[in-house]
Amino acid sequence: MQRSATGRIYFWEGGSLWIGTAHGSAHFHDHHAIQLSLAFSGLVRFRTRTEGWRVYSAVMIPPHLSHAFEATSDFIAQIFVEPETAEGRALLARFGTGGLVELPYTELREHAEALRATYEKERTLPPLYAAAKRIIDALAGTSAPRVLDQRIARTIRFLAERVENPPSLAEAASHVALSPGRFRHLFVAQTGQSFRSYLLWLRLQRAIEVLSVGKTATEAAHSAGFADAAHLTRTFRRMMGIVPSFLDID
């Protein structure tokens, strides 16, 4: 398969922006983050395990929905939002979790054009985060989000600080004064996935951050606790639908 993307990746607490050109396809995969895809020129096609290909100029993919995509866009932005954030909960309250959601591009046009102009002018995090945040806020609107249990909010912050040396489930439960059994149940209820799966998602995000600054797959794997580059590549493909070598970070 040809290299499918050339651009940059920007991270902030609770989200990231993948922006640049995209040509090619990604295999069926699923991930924990909400995905907002905007095609500035050209189109993107998505499908799920139960629905065939559909063409979009803007679409939301909810967490843990297995999907594949093909891009024929000269310029595309993928914004990832963690579902536990206030913005993520508001997005899910407005658009739900039932499947792919075609987004109201009329609400986004001005902000999307501003994001592209910002990227072409200034390729640093603060202005690009601000531009991406305006898109997220326009979509999140005033929907009343589900309140995240503060013990799980504390756990998420705790795990983010310990990605390179993650705690066990028992340690995380003790950190918020819960029994392991109660903590396991609450974590799944609040995040939609198991503690172990969530840790794997955090580790993958750390590896992608390392890759985005020009490090090798081996260096990225070791920084995030993967056994080797092959282990990272398998996880990357399962969660993102592509392998790290398909990304060309300019």
Secondary structure, 3 states (H helix, E strand, C coil): CCCCEEEEEEEECCEEEEEEEEEEEEEEECCCCEEEEEEEECCEEEEECCCCCEEECEEEECCCCCEEEEEEEEEEEEEEECCCCHHHHHHHHHHCCCCCEECCHHHHHHHHHHHHHHHHHCCCHHHHHHHHHHHHHHHHCCCCCCCCCHHHHHHHHHHHHCCCCCCCHHHHHHHCCCCHHHHHHHHHHHHCCCHHHHHHHHHHHHHHHHHHCCCCHHHHHHHCCCCCHHHHHHHHHHHHCCCHHHEEEC
